[in-house]
């Protein structure tokens, strides 16, 4: 749904039930606000927001439902003139808060072959669970590097299409050919700025919009399937399947702390593994999760990570990455999924930041857009 429709309180369907959880919110397409007496669970990767007894996957519908923006001055100072990602449960509105917390691992699983097999099984289980709940939906897999390419190897039951953009697009085409995968590959081109106001509003200063791309094109693609589509991403998999976990930080202060001579081995301690879990919640859950939240609201389609489901989360709550992921195990996971060797691209280039979204993530831009649509700042 685009912004001119979003700025009325009845633009979102209001659903009432006694209890709600993360899965209900994120597996429901369309513009929906939930009203519930209780919330079950503690989301770690998918952002869930609360204002009183109202819940949504973005702060915007909750702000609109309350009739005005009540600016959180502390968050406004953190955002400043720009924001990379907002590492806090607070939001730009002081009445809206993120729901959830990190889940620390028991560190009981440290054998690489066992972890690889369990990882592949968890992805298959979570994908099958979603497909069973949304039969007939088309799976649109957003592809770039190995995390998302491995998703093309899954035993999908519903139709699947690979979606990519340059410079990765020809590499994804080659991956599909090399591995004899029977699926189409669709190219995205990020040149349509017509939904920029919607992006600014739905984002609500959570992440830097210059790292958001293809929103209008993805909305059009979802419309081709009458919103009966699921955009799948490989968000955060490299944090659990490569040595990236050793240097994964959510604050400059923590990065500097870990660089001190006496603390360079912090990642290899139990405390370091706990800090990693907090980083996953604040960095991964906000940066990648915020991007997914934005796409979900604007496309009216489902946007999910194949690495955030309940089976995967249960696995990650047991793993000790110090033993299980000492090297890049993604090719081994791909082989486990495919049942044989997998041919990968030798490079993984990244698309450049968005130019027309640059410097549009700050508070002034957000307040300006809301004001143009009759949402005042209290």
N, C-alpha and C positions, 0 to 999 in steps of 0.2 A: 504494500500500500504506500502511496506517495504522500508527501507532506501536506498538501492542501486538504486531504481527507483526514489526516492524523490529528488535526488540531481541534477536533470536536470530541467531546467526552464519549459520544456514542460511536466513534469511529472504530473502537475496539469492542469485540464481543465480550461481554462480561459473563463468565461462567462461575457458578457457585457450587461448592461441595464442601463437606466437613473437613476433608483432608486432601492435601496435594503434595506431590513430590517432584523432583527434578525431571524425571523421565516423562511425566505427564506434560510439563511445560515444554520440553524440548522436542517431544514427538508429536506435538499438535501444531499443524501448519496454520497460517493465517494470523491476523491481528487479534490476539486474545489477552484479556486480563483475567486472572483467577482470583476469586475471593474464597478464602478458606480459614477455618478456625485454627488448623494445625498444619505445620509443614514437616514432612517426614524426611529424615536424612540430612546430610551436610554436603552439598555439592562442592567438588574440588576443582574440576576443570571447566564445566559449563557455568557461565554466570547466571545467577538467579537474583532478582531484586525484589525487595519488600518495602511496602509503605503501609503501616498498620496491618490490616488483614488482607491486603491486596498484593498479588505477586505477578511478575512479568519477566521476560528475558531481556528487557532493556529498561533503563530508567525513564525513558520518554513517556510511555503510556501512563506511568504512575504520576509523573509531573503534571501531565495534561488532566488526568482524572482529578487531581487536587485543585486544578483551576489556575495555578500560577507556579512560577519557579521561586522557591525559597533558597537563595544562594547560600552555600556552605563556604564561608570565608576562608577556612583553612584549606579546603580543596582548591578553591580559586587561586590561592597563593601557590600551591603545588603545581598547578597547571601552568601558571604564568603566561608567557606569550606562546607557548607550545607545549605539547605533552607527547612523550614516547609511549608510555602506558601508565595508568594510574594504579600504583601498587598499594591499595588500601581498600577496606570494605566500605568506606565512605564514597559518596558521589557528589556531583555538583549541586544537588539538592539535599539539604540537611535532613529532610524527612525520608529519604530513600537510601536504603543500605543494601549492600550485597549480602546474600545469605550463604553460609558455608564456612569451611575451614580446611586446613591441610589434614591429610591422613598419614601418620608416620608408619613406616614399614617395620614389620617384625624382624626383618633381615635374616630370614630362615632359609631362603633359596639363593644359593650362590654357584650352582653348577651350570656352566654355559649350555651344554646340550639339553639339559632338563628345562632351562629357561627358554631356549629357542623353541622347543616343542610346545611348551605351555603357552608361549606368546602367540604362536601360530594358531593354536587351538582356541585361545581367548578371542582373537580377532574373528575367526570363523563363527564362533558362538554368538558374538555380539552382532555381527552382520545378519546372521540368520534370525536372531531375535527381532531385529528391526524390520526385516523383510516380511516376517510372519505377521507383525502388527500393522504393516502398511503394504498389503499385497497389491500388485499392479502398479505401484509407483516406479517411475524410471530412475535408476541410479546414475547420477551425473558425477563422475569422479574427477575432481580438479587435480591435475597432474603436473608435477615438476620434477622433484628428486626421487630418491629411492623409497622414501616413506610412502609417498602416494603411488608410485609405480607398482609397489608390492600389492596395492589394493586391486589392481587390475587382474591379479592372479587368483583372486578369491573365487569360490564356487557360487557365483551369484545365481539366484533363482529368477529375480525380476530383470527386465532389460537393463543393460549397462552401456554407457557411452563415456569415453574418455574426453576430457575437456582440458585444453591447455592454451598457452599463449607464448609468443616468441619472447626470449630466445629458446625456450624449452620445447616449443611445439614440434619442430621436426625431429627432436630427440625422442619425444613420446611416440610419434608416428613410427620411428625406427624400432622402438621397444616393442610395439604391438606387432610389427612385421617379424622381428627377430624371434619372438617367442610364440608366434603363430596364434595370436589371440584374435578371435573373431569379433571385432567391435569397431565402431566408427570412432574417429578422433575429430573433435570439433575445435576450431581455433577461435579464441577471443582476442579482441582488439580494444584496448582501453582508451577510447577517445570521446566518449559520450559523457558530458558533464551535466546533463539535464536533471539529474537527481542529486546534485551536490547539496542543495538545501536539506533534503531528506537525510542525507548522510550526516551532515553536521548535527541535525536535531537528534537523530537516533543514536549517534555516537555519544552525545552528551559529555564531551571532553574526556572520554575514557582512553582513547589511543590516538596516536598520530595518524591522521587520515592520509598522509603521503605514502603510507604502507598499505592502504586499501585500494583495490583495483577492480575494474570490470563490473561494477555494481549494476549499471543500467543494462549491460549486455547479459548479465546473469538473470536479471529480472525478465528480460525478453525471452531468454531461454526457458525459464520456468513457465512463462505464459504459454509457450508452445505445447506444454504438457498439462495445461490447465491447472497449474500449481500442484499436480500429482507427481512431484519430483523430489528427490533427495540429493542435495549437493553434499558429496563426501570429500573430506580433506584428510590429510595425513598429519594433522597438527600434533606437534610435540613428540612424535615417535623417536626422533633422533636423540632426544634427551634420555631415553631409556634403552637405546640400542647401539649407542656409540659412546666413546669416552667423553663426550660433551658434558656429561653430568659433573665432571670434575671441576669445570670452570663456569658452570651455569649459575649466574647471580641475578638478583633482582634489585640490587642497589649498588651504586658506585662505592659507597662506604664498605660494603661487604666484600666487594672485589678487591679493594685496597687492603682490607684486613687479611684476606686470604693470601695476599702477595707478600706479607711480612715474612722475613726469614724463619721465624719460629712457628709460623702457622701455615706454611706451604703444604704440609701434609694433612691439613684439616679435612679435606675431602675423603681421606682414607680412615676417618674415625667415625664412630657412631654418631657423634654430634654433627659431623659434616653431612652425613646422610639425612639427618633431621633437617638441617638447613636447606638441603636440596629439596625436600618435600615442601617447605615453606616457599621456596623459589618457584616450584611448579604451580603452587596456588596463586601467588601474587604476580608472577611474570607470565607463565603459560596460560593460566586461567583468565588473565586480564588481556594480554596482548593477542594471542590467538583466539581465545574465547570471546573477547570483545569484537574482533573482526567477524567471527561467526554469528554473534548476536546481531550485529548490524545487518549482515546479509539476510539472516532469517527474517527480520522485521520488514525489510524493504522488498524482498522477493516474494514474501508470503509462502515460501516453500520451506521444507526442512533443510537444515544445515547441520551436519553431524561430523564428528571425527571418528574414524574407525578405531581409534586408540583411546577412547574415553568411555566405552561402555562398561557395564557392571562386571563382566567377566574379566576384562582387562584391568579394571580398577582393583578387583580382588587379587589379581596376580601381582600388581605393583605394590600392594600392601604387604607382600611377603618377600619381595626380592631384595637381595643385597647386591647392588650394582658393582661393588668393589671386586666381586668374583665373577658375576654373571655377564658383565658388559665391559670387558677390558679392551675390546677392539670393536670394530664395526661389524655387528652381527646381522645387519639387514640382508646381505646376500644369502646367509644361511636361513633366515626366516623366509625369504622369497622361495628358496628351494623347498622348504617344508610346506609352503602353501601350494607350490606348483607341482610337487611330487617329482622334481628333477631339476637339473641345472637351469639357471636363468641368465640371460644376456642383458647387461645393463649398459647405459651410456657411459662413456669414459669421462664426461664432464657434466657439471650441474650448474649452469649459469643462472643468474637471477635477473628478473625484469627490473628495470630502473624504477625509482620512486615516482609516484604520480606528481606531475607538475601542476595540474590545475587544482589539486587538493592541498598544495603546499601552503602552510600558514593559515589553514582553515580549521584547526583543531582547538583553538584557544577559547577562553570564556567570552570574549567580546563577540566573536563570530556566532557562538551558540545563542547568546542573548539577543543578538541582532536578528537572527533567523526566527526565533520564537516571537519576538516583538512584531515582526512583519505578519505573523499569523495569529495575532491577538492573544499570545500567551505572555502575560506580564511578569516581570521580575520583582518579587516582593522584598 
